[in-house]
Amino acid sequence: MTEERVISANKPNEKSDHKKRNFIRLNFNERVQHMIFLICFIILALTGFMIKLPEDIVSKFGEAKTVVFYYRGILHRIAGVTMILVSLYHVFYLLFKPAGRRWLVDMLPKLKDLHDMLGTMLYYVRLREKPPEYDRFYYKQKMEYGALIAGATLMSVTGLLLWTEQMWPKFILDIAIIVHGMEAILACLAIMVWHMYEVHLKPRKFPIDNLWITGVIDEEEMMEEFPLHYKKIMADPDLQKIFVQQEKEEVRRPRRIFARGSQ
């Protein structure tokens, strides 16, 4: 079902000569954290699942097999340590940086999230005329963020246990192996199925959204995707200083990296 949003009557006139508003969704610090975590995740997935390769494929490495898997282990551990460090920094960011504390407060689950979830389901089955108005983060984003925290914690703890296997009994290591492997599969599926669709592949975002690079969305998309947050920002000059990025009309943010039918 195609998702529809009700655009406010205050929709900006793109032909006017006022400055074009872009709204900040990810600041520079948050984009750097995301980029480092993304790179680490890809490296960990590739080097981790290499140990699950069938023996007939591994044998094709020939005499280089020992060297390849030796450096696979080193690269996996470097990426794992880096991911742990960026995760710890993220905790520091949430607690001690003003932007991080705003993120934490806005990301915390609220009763409104349950109402939004129910309202969205009713909208999908056409028992409600309009979808709920989402704030800065809506319930699906909060669920995914919570899953990320839980998954990163499990992978970090079990990874450290396996790295220091000489210190632990076999029972603990057996559990760590199972949890580490199953969580790795779950995390990859969550990224490929849930995150990729929500961020890049669903209608109006396909084939890829450049928010993770630019950190901003335009006013039309802000009004459509996060109307409640948009209203709060426009009613509060202090929030405008934080979330509104003013640009001249002729400097247009490309909505997608790849545009269909471009000339």
Residue, then its C-alpha position, 0 to 999 in steps of 0.5 A: m500500500t502506498e503511504e500517503r501524508v497530508i501536507s500542511a496548507n503552509k507548504p512553501n512555494e518553490k517559485s518564491d524568492h525566500k530562502k529554501r529551508n533544509f532541516i537537520r536530521l543528523n548533525f556532523n558528529e552523528r553522521v561520522q558515528h554512523m559512517i564508522f559504525l557502518i564500515c565496521f559492520i560491513i567488515l565484521a559481517l564479511t570477515g565473520f561469515m568467512i569462517k562459515l564458508p564450505e571447505d570446498i570453497v576454502s580449499k580454493f585459496g590453496e597455500a594462501k588459506t592460512v595467511v588469508f584467515y590469519y589476516r581475516g582474524i586480525l581485521h575482524r578484531i580491529a573492526g570489533v574494537t573500533m565498533i565497541l569504541v564508537s559505541l562507548y563514544h555514542v554513550f558519552y555523546l548521549l550523556f554529555k553533549p547537548a545534541g546527544r541529550r536531545w537525541l536521547v530524550d527524543m528517542l525514549p519510548k513514550l505512550k504516544d508511540l503506542h498510539d502512533m503504532l495503532g493509528t498507523m495500523l488503522y490507517y493501513v487498513r483504511l479504518r482511519e482517514k489520516p496517519p498519525e503525526y510523527d515527532r522527531f523519531y517515530y515508533k519504528q525508528k525507536m524499535e530499530y534503535g533499541a534493537l541496535i543497542a541490544g545487538a551491539t551489546l550482545m555482539s561486543v560481550t560475546g566477541l570479547l568472551l571468544w577473544t579471551e577464550q582461555m579465561w572461560p569454561k567451555f560452557i560459557l564459550d559454547i553459549a557465546i558462540i551460539v549467541h554471537g553467530m545467531e545475533a550476527i545473522l539477525a543483525c544482517l537480516a535486520i539491516m538488509v530487510w528492515h533498515m534498507y527498506e525504511v531508509h532507502l527502498k520504500p516509495r519516494k526514497f528508492p533507490i537510495d536516500n542521501l540523508w546519511i551523507t548530507g544530514v538534511i531533508d527539505e521542508e516538503e519531506m519534513m512536513e510529510e514525514f515528521p509533521l509534529h516535529y516540524k510544527k514544534i520547530m516552526a513554533d520555537p525560534d530556539l529549535q529553529k536555530i538547532f534544526v533549520q539550515q537556511e539555504k538560498e533557493e537556487v542551491r537545491r538539495p538533491r532529494r536522491i543520489f540517483a535520479r530516474g529520468s535525469q537528463 
